[in-house]
Amino acid sequence: MSDGPSVDEFMRHLQSVLEDAATISDDSEREKRLWQIEATLQETIIFKNRYLGLKEHGIDPLRLIDPQEGDPTPPRTTMAEAVMSSSSTCGKCGSVMDSDLDFCPSCGEKK
């Protein structure tokens, strides 16, 4: 791999930034920034777990696979469509919910 920071170091950085963000005086800005950092932390944890799971099964997680001749081309997706297709928001607290979960990871509200 590279000589750059590791995923664990990135997670520690996010946790320290999360502590700093809690001191933002404007309520709206503080909530927005806290949500951004918490969502990034969750995605980092998901990435790390998937990466380790693939490595555990002897699969190179970073190997790109070229499409084979005759493979259908997937339709192009906008960033907004990609985000909305994989998650929804909680009706109670407004947090992003993974479509695989039956409850909100932030407040516990059921779908």
Secondary structure, DSSP 8 states (H G I E B T S, - for coil): --SS--HHHHHHHHHHHHHHHTT-SSHHHHHHHHHHHHHHHHHHHHHHHHHHHHHHTT--TT------TT--------HHHHHHHHEEE-TTT--EEETT-SB-TTT--B-
